[in-house]
Amino acid sequence: DDVRLHGSGNAGFTNFFRNYGGLFSLAVILVDGLKAAAACLIAGGLLRPFGLQTEGAMLGAICVTLGHNFPALLGFRGGKGIVCGFVSAILIDWRVALVIFVVFAAVYFTTHYVSLASILAAFSFGAAFLVLHWRALWICAGAVLLALLALFMHRQNFVRLLRGEETKTDFFRRRDSK
């Protein structure tokens, strides 16, 4: 079954969760996380001998996110890259991952809008890398690119939020108690 035929039409985690439930959604997080980890570790490892491990990991993050958001085998209609970005941040700089986790959690638990939490976490991703790696041009450029890409991917959610039409999601409520 193609998750893109249900709900929001997006292939990402939130739409999958809304349509298939929590247990199966863990597989989505696992696959997205593992592919992001593989991309960052491989690219970082390839550039490590040149003293560019962090830059390589960021390049891996960019590549995996582009592939996730625009997969050729799915007609270039994929997810929005939030899980990929979070796992990439864990591997590139755990401090950035901590910032975006706290932002995401605070916004999600106060509003139950996954999209708003994702939008603000994406902004925090770029901002945290700029603050913590301000001397590393390519790392900052990559982080800003990924943040802008995530914001672009959430453009329809942003419009729905402004109109008051966005759907809330409760990850911790049982599906049968809706």
PADRENMAR-738411 format. One record per residue (C-alpha): chain; residue in three letters; x, y, z. Coordinates in Angstrom, 2 decimals. Example, Ala and Ser with C-alpha at 12.3 -4.5 7.8 and 13.67 -1.06 7.14 Angstrom:
<atoms>
<atom chain="A" resn="ala" X="12.30" Y="-4.50" Z="7.80"/>
<atom chain="A" resn="ser" X="13.67" Y="-1.06" Z="7.14"/>
</atoms>
This chain:
<atoms>
<atom chain="A" resn="asp" X="0.00" Y="0.00" Z="0.00"/>
<atom chain="A" resn="asp" X="1.32" Y="3.44" Z="-0.91"/>
<atom chain="A" resn="val" X="1.04" Y="5.84" Z="2.03"/>
<atom chain="A" resn="arg" X="0.99" Y="8.72" Z="-0.45"/>
<atom chain="A" resn="leu" X="-2.54" Y="7.64" Z="-1.45"/>
<atom chain="A" resn="his" X="-3.78" Y="8.38" Z="2.09"/>
<atom chain="A" resn="gly" X="-4.09" Y="11.38" Z="4.36"/>
<atom chain="A" resn="ser" X="-1.86" Y="14.29" Z="3.37"/>
<atom chain="A" resn="gly" X="-0.37" Y="12.39" Z="0.44"/>
<atom chain="A" resn="asn" X="3.10" Y="12.71" Z="1.93"/>
<atom chain="A" resn="ala" X="5.45" Y="9.74" Z="2.27"/>
<atom chain="A" resn="gly" X="6.80" Y="10.97" Z="5.60"/>
<atom chain="A" resn="phe" X="6.60" Y="9.72" Z="9.15"/>
<atom chain="A" resn="thr" X="3.65" Y="11.80" Z="10.37"/>
<atom chain="A" resn="asn" X="1.34" Y="10.78" Z="7.52"/>
<atom chain="A" resn="phe" X="2.44" Y="7.17" Z="7.94"/>
<atom chain="A" resn="phe" X="1.72" Y="7.34" Z="11.68"/>
<atom chain="A" resn="arg" X="-1.71" Y="8.85" Z="11.13"/>
<atom chain="A" resn="asn" X="-2.66" Y="6.12" Z="8.67"/>
<atom chain="A" resn="tyr" X="-0.97" Y="2.97" Z="10.00"/>
<atom chain="A" resn="gly" X="-0.30" Y="3.57" Z="13.68"/>
<atom chain="A" resn="gly" X="2.67" Y="3.69" Z="15.98"/>
<atom chain="A" resn="leu" X="4.16" Y="0.21" Z="15.75"/>
<atom chain="A" resn="phe" X="4.64" Y="0.26" Z="11.99"/>
<atom chain="A" resn="ser" X="5.76" Y="3.88" Z="12.15"/>
<atom chain="A" resn="leu" X="8.80" Y="2.84" Z="14.16"/>
<atom chain="A" resn="ala" X="10.03" Y="1.08" Z="11.02"/>
<atom chain="A" resn="val" X="9.82" Y="4.38" Z="9.14"/>
<atom chain="A" resn="ile" X="11.95" Y="6.11" Z="11.78"/>
<atom chain="A" resn="leu" X="14.41" Y="3.23" Z="11.76"/>
<atom chain="A" resn="val" X="14.81" Y="3.18" Z="7.97"/>
<atom chain="A" resn="asp" X="15.03" Y="6.97" Z="7.67"/>
<atom chain="A" resn="gly" X="17.47" Y="7.15" Z="10.56"/>
<atom chain="A" resn="leu" X="19.68" Y="4.34" Z="9.29"/>
<atom chain="A" resn="lys" X="19.92" Y="5.76" Z="5.78"/>
<atom chain="A" resn="ala" X="20.85" Y="9.18" Z="7.18"/>
<atom chain="A" resn="ala" X="23.44" Y="7.62" Z="9.49"/>
<atom chain="A" resn="ala" X="24.91" Y="5.60" Z="6.64"/>
<atom chain="A" resn="ala" X="25.17" Y="8.66" Z="4.38"/>
<atom chain="A" resn="cys" X="26.82" Y="10.82" Z="7.05"/>
<atom chain="A" resn="leu" X="29.22" Y="8.11" Z="8.20"/>
<atom chain="A" resn="ile" X="30.26" Y="7.07" Z="4.68"/>
<atom chain="A" resn="ala" X="30.70" Y="10.61" Z="3.35"/>
<atom chain="A" resn="gly" X="32.45" Y="11.72" Z="6.53"/>
<atom chain="A" resn="gly" X="34.71" Y="8.68" Z="6.39"/>
<atom chain="A" resn="leu" X="35.62" Y="9.31" Z="2.77"/>
<atom chain="A" resn="leu" X="36.67" Y="12.89" Z="3.48"/>
<atom chain="A" resn="arg" X="38.31" Y="12.18" Z="6.83"/>
<atom chain="A" resn="pro" X="41.80" Y="11.58" Z="5.35"/>
<atom chain="A" resn="phe" X="41.64" Y="15.14" Z="4.00"/>
<atom chain="A" resn="gly" X="40.67" Y="16.65" Z="7.37"/>
<atom chain="A" resn="leu" X="37.11" Y="17.23" Z="6.20"/>
<atom chain="A" resn="gln" X="35.14" Y="14.64" Z="8.15"/>
<atom chain="A" resn="thr" X="32.49" Y="17.07" Z="9.41"/>
<atom chain="A" resn="glu" X="32.12" Y="18.66" Z="5.99"/>
<atom chain="A" resn="gly" X="31.77" Y="15.17" Z="4.50"/>
<atom chain="A" resn="ala" X="29.11" Y="14.24" Z="7.02"/>
<atom chain="A" resn="met" X="27.21" Y="17.43" Z="6.13"/>
<atom chain="A" resn="leu" X="27.52" Y="16.57" Z="2.44"/>
<atom chain="A" resn="gly" X="26.14" Y="13.12" Z="3.23"/>
<atom chain="A" resn="ala" X="23.26" Y="14.75" Z="5.11"/>
<atom chain="A" resn="ile" X="22.46" Y="16.95" Z="2.12"/>
<atom chain="A" resn="cys" X="22.56" Y="14.02" Z="-0.29"/>
<atom chain="A" resn="val" X="20.41" Y="11.72" Z="1.84"/>
<atom chain="A" resn="thr" X="17.88" Y="14.48" Z="2.48"/>
<atom chain="A" resn="leu" X="17.59" Y="15.32" Z="-1.21"/>
<atom chain="A" resn="gly" X="17.15" Y="11.62" Z="-1.98"/>
<atom chain="A" resn="his" X="14.58" Y="11.29" Z="0.79"/>
<atom chain="A" resn="asn" X="12.59" Y="14.35" Z="-0.22"/>
<atom chain="A" resn="phe" X="12.75" Y="13.70" Z="-3.97"/>
<atom chain="A" resn="pro" X="13.15" Y="9.93" Z="-4.50"/>
<atom chain="A" resn="ala" X="13.45" Y="9.05" Z="-8.20"/>
<atom chain="A" resn="leu" X="11.73" Y="5.68" Z="-7.72"/>
<atom chain="A" resn="leu" X="8.67" Y="7.33" Z="-6.17"/>
<atom chain="A" resn="gly" X="8.16" Y="9.99" Z="-8.82"/>
<atom chain="A" resn="phe" X="10.20" Y="12.53" Z="-6.81"/>
<atom chain="A" resn="arg" X="7.48" Y="12.62" Z="-4.10"/>
<atom chain="A" resn="gly" X="8.99" Y="11.68" Z="-0.75"/>
<atom chain="A" resn="gly" X="9.04" Y="12.88" Z="2.82"/>
<atom chain="A" resn="lys" X="10.12" Y="16.19" Z="4.29"/>
<atom chain="A" resn="gly" X="13.46" Y="15.13" Z="5.75"/>
<atom chain="A" resn="ile" X="12.94" Y="15.86" Z="9.44"/>
<atom chain="A" resn="val" X="14.02" Y="12.46" Z="10.77"/>
<atom chain="A" resn="cys" X="16.96" Y="12.44" Z="8.33"/>
<atom chain="A" resn="gly" X="17.96" Y="15.91" Z="9.53"/>
<atom chain="A" resn="phe" X="17.74" Y="14.97" Z="13.19"/>
<atom chain="A" resn="val" X="19.85" Y="11.83" Z="12.80"/>
<atom chain="A" resn="ser" X="22.34" Y="13.78" Z="10.68"/>
<atom chain="A" resn="ala" X="22.59" Y="16.39" Z="13.43"/>
<atom chain="A" resn="ile" X="23.25" Y="13.67" Z="16.01"/>
<atom chain="A" resn="leu" X="26.20" Y="12.45" Z="13.94"/>
<atom chain="A" resn="ile" X="27.56" Y="15.85" Z="12.94"/>
<atom chain="A" resn="asp" X="27.18" Y="17.73" Z="16.25"/>
<atom chain="A" resn="trp" X="25.21" Y="16.32" Z="19.16"/>
<atom chain="A" resn="arg" X="24.72" Y="19.83" Z="20.55"/>
<atom chain="A" resn="val" X="22.72" Y="20.83" Z="17.47"/>
<atom chain="A" resn="ala" X="20.69" Y="17.64" Z="17.81"/>
<atom chain="A" resn="leu" X="19.95" Y="18.52" Z="21.44"/>
<atom chain="A" resn="val" X="18.79" Y="22.03" Z="20.47"/>
<atom chain="A" resn="ile" X="16.47" Y="20.79" Z="17.75"/>
<atom chain="A" resn="phe" X="15.13" Y="18.00" Z="19.97"/>
<atom chain="A" resn="val" X="14.29" Y="20.47" Z="22.74"/>
<atom chain="A" resn="val" X="12.66" Y="22.88" Z="20.27"/>
<atom chain="A" resn="phe" X="10.67" Y="20.13" Z="18.57"/>
<atom chain="A" resn="ala" X="9.53" Y="18.60" Z="21.86"/>
<atom chain="A" resn="ala" X="8.58" Y="21.92" Z="23.44"/>
<atom chain="A" resn="val" X="6.52" Y="23.01" Z="20.45"/>
<atom chain="A" resn="tyr" X="4.95" Y="19.60" Z="19.85"/>
<atom chain="A" resn="phe" X="3.95" Y="19.01" Z="23.47"/>
<atom chain="A" resn="thr" X="2.43" Y="22.48" Z="23.80"/>
<atom chain="A" resn="thr" X="0.58" Y="22.52" Z="20.44"/>
<atom chain="A" resn="his" X="0.41" Y="18.96" Z="19.01"/>
<atom chain="A" resn="tyr" X="1.26" Y="20.46" Z="15.62"/>
<atom chain="A" resn="val" X="4.02" Y="18.25" Z="14.21"/>
<atom chain="A" resn="ser" X="4.43" Y="20.63" Z="11.29"/>
<atom chain="A" resn="leu" X="4.99" Y="23.68" Z="13.50"/>
<atom chain="A" resn="ala" X="7.44" Y="21.71" Z="15.64"/>
<atom chain="A" resn="ser" X="9.24" Y="20.57" Z="12.47"/>
<atom chain="A" resn="ile" X="9.35" Y="24.07" Z="11.01"/>
<atom chain="A" resn="leu" X="10.83" Y="25.55" Z="14.19"/>
<atom chain="A" resn="ala" X="13.22" Y="22.61" Z="14.59"/>
<atom chain="A" resn="ala" X="14.41" Y="23.13" Z="11.01"/>
<atom chain="A" resn="phe" X="15.00" Y="26.80" Z="11.70"/>
<atom chain="A" resn="ser" X="16.86" Y="25.82" Z="14.89"/>
<atom chain="A" resn="phe" X="18.97" Y="23.34" Z="12.90"/>
<atom chain="A" resn="gly" X="20.32" Y="26.12" Z="10.69"/>
<atom chain="A" resn="ala" X="20.64" Y="28.63" Z="13.51"/>
<atom chain="A" resn="ala" X="22.44" Y="26.23" Z="15.86"/>
<atom chain="A" resn="phe" X="24.98" Y="25.26" Z="13.21"/>
<atom chain="A" resn="leu" X="25.57" Y="28.94" Z="12.43"/>
<atom chain="A" resn="val" X="26.20" Y="29.69" Z="16.10"/>
<atom chain="A" resn="leu" X="28.31" Y="26.63" Z="16.88"/>
<atom chain="A" resn="his" X="30.26" Y="26.38" Z="13.61"/>
<atom chain="A" resn="trp" X="30.39" Y="30.01" Z="12.50"/>
<atom chain="A" resn="arg" X="33.99" Y="29.65" Z="11.32"/>
<atom chain="A" resn="ala" X="33.24" Y="26.63" Z="9.09"/>
<atom chain="A" resn="leu" X="31.73" Y="28.09" Z="5.92"/>
<atom chain="A" resn="trp" X="30.81" Y="24.79" Z="4.24"/>
<atom chain="A" resn="ile" X="29.22" Y="23.33" Z="7.35"/>
<atom chain="A" resn="cys" X="27.15" Y="26.46" Z="7.87"/>
<atom chain="A" resn="ala" X="26.20" Y="26.62" Z="4.19"/>
<atom chain="A" resn="gly" X="25.08" Y="22.98" Z="4.28"/>
<atom chain="A" resn="ala" X="23.09" Y="23.50" Z="7.46"/>
<atom chain="A" resn="val" X="21.34" Y="26.58" Z="6.07"/>
<atom chain="A" resn="leu" X="20.59" Y="24.70" Z="2.84"/>
<atom chain="A" resn="leu" X="19.04" Y="21.81" Z="4.80"/>
<atom chain="A" resn="ala" X="17.05" Y="24.19" Z="6.99"/>
<atom chain="A" resn="leu" X="15.72" Y="26.07" Z="3.96"/>
<atom chain="A" resn="leu" X="14.88" Y="22.79" Z="2.23"/>
<atom chain="A" resn="ala" X="12.88" Y="21.63" Z="5.27"/>
<atom chain="A" resn="leu" X="11.06" Y="24.96" Z="5.39"/>
<atom chain="A" resn="phe" X="10.31" Y="24.68" Z="1.66"/>
<atom chain="A" resn="met" X="8.98" Y="21.15" Z="2.11"/>
<atom chain="A" resn="his" X="6.64" Y="22.45" Z="4.83"/>
<atom chain="A" resn="arg" X="5.31" Y="25.38" Z="2.80"/>
<atom chain="A" resn="gln" X="1.78" Y="23.93" Z="2.53"/>
<atom chain="A" resn="asn" X="1.75" Y="23.17" Z="6.27"/>
<atom chain="A" resn="phe" X="2.77" Y="26.76" Z="6.95"/>
<atom chain="A" resn="val" X="-0.21" Y="28.03" Z="4.93"/>
<atom chain="A" resn="arg" X="-2.59" Y="25.65" Z="6.75"/>
<atom chain="A" resn="leu" X="-1.18" Y="26.78" Z="10.10"/>
<atom chain="A" resn="leu" X="-1.82" Y="30.43" Z="9.22"/>
<atom chain="A" resn="arg" X="-5.37" Y="29.58" Z="8.12"/>
<atom chain="A" resn="gly" X="-6.03" Y="27.52" Z="11.27"/>
<atom chain="A" resn="glu" X="-6.61" Y="24.41" Z="9.13"/>
<atom chain="A" resn="glu" X="-3.61" Y="22.28" Z="10.14"/>
<atom chain="A" resn="thr" X="-4.18" Y="18.84" Z="11.64"/>
<atom chain="A" resn="lys" X="-2.96" Y="18.09" Z="15.14"/>
<atom chain="A" resn="thr" X="-1.35" Y="14.74" Z="15.93"/>
<atom chain="A" resn="asp" X="-1.09" Y="12.98" Z="19.24"/>
<atom chain="A" resn="phe" X="1.67" Y="10.38" Z="19.03"/>
<atom chain="A" resn="phe" X="0.87" Y="9.08" Z="22.50"/>
<atom chain="A" resn="arg" X="-2.84" Y="8.43" Z="22.21"/>
<atom chain="A" resn="arg" X="-4.01" Y="4.98" Z="21.19"/>
<atom chain="A" resn="arg" X="-5.45" Y="4.86" Z="17.67"/>
<atom chain="A" resn="asp" X="-8.66" Y="3.14" Z="18.84"/>
<atom chain="A" resn="ser" X="-9.41" Y="5.95" Z="21.33"/>
<atom chain="A" resn="lys" X="-9.90" Y="8.67" Z="18.72"/>
</atoms>
